[in-house]
């Protein structure tokens, strides 16, 4: 999936960045677990999105308004999961960053 899907590569790079930040900021185990779940949520929904798109492409190679609507809805789900993961990361990282800056 990383070879064929650009969004998956973007998610992978962001995951590495989140891991680096978590290590540098010395987040707790609980915070790391929450970050991990948020990242996995995005990957899982991206995988489901890709699978559904591939099935649609095989079943109906042409354009169809209902298939387009379904693909758009799945892309929206990926986007929402990415927003949720971003908010989770900010809620975890910002207090640590604030503490670093005030030391």
N, C-alpha and C positions, 0 to 999 in steps of 0.2 A: 504494500500500500504506500510506503514511503517513496517508492520509485515512481509510481504512477499518479499520485495525488499530491498536488502542490500544497493544499491546505494541511494535509497530514505532515508534510515537511515543516511547515510553519509552526504547527502545534508542537512538533518534536523539538524545534529550536527554542520555543518559548518554555517548554518543559525543562530543558537543560538550564536555561536562564533562571527559572524559578528554583531549581535545585541548587544552583550556585548561590542565589540570594539566601535560601534557607540555611545553607551551610555557613555562609559568612555571618549572617545575623544570629546564628545559633538559636533557631526556633526550637520550641519544646517538641517532644515526641508527639504530643496531641496535635499541635499546630502542623507538624510535618505530615501526620496522618490525614488531617483535614485537607491540606494542600494536595496530597497524593490523590485523595478521593475526587477533588475538584478537577484535577488534570485528567484522571481516568474517565470521569464523566464526559468531558469534551471528546476524548478519543473514542469512547464507546458510541456516542451519538454520531460522530463522524464516520465510524465504520458502518453503522446502521444506514446512514445517509448514502454512503457509497454503494452498499449492497442493494438498496432499493433502487437507486439510479440505474445500476447495471441490469437489474431485472426488468425495469421499464424499457431500457434501451433494447434488450433482446426481444421482449414481448411486442413492443410497438416502436420500431426504429424511427418512424416519422414523428412529426410534431402533432401533439394533441393537447387541447387546452386543459383537460383534467389531469393528464400526466404532468404538464408544466406546473399546475397548481400544487400537485403533490410534491414535486421536486422543490418548489419554492417553500412549501411548508417545512420540509425536512431541512432545507438550508436555514430556515428561520430557527428551527430547533437547535441546530449547531451553533448559530449566532447567540441565541439565548444562553446556551450552556457555557459558551466562551465568556459572556458577560458575567454570569454567575461565578465562574472561576476567577475572573479578574477582580470582582468585588471581594471574594474570599481572600485572594492574595493580598489585596490592599488592606483589608481588615487585619490580617496577620502581620504584614510587613511594616506598615506605617508606624505602629507603636515602637517597634524595634529600631526603625530608622530615626524616629524622634529621640529615643533614648541615646542613640549613638551621637546625634548632633548636639545634645544637651550635656554630654559628658565632658 
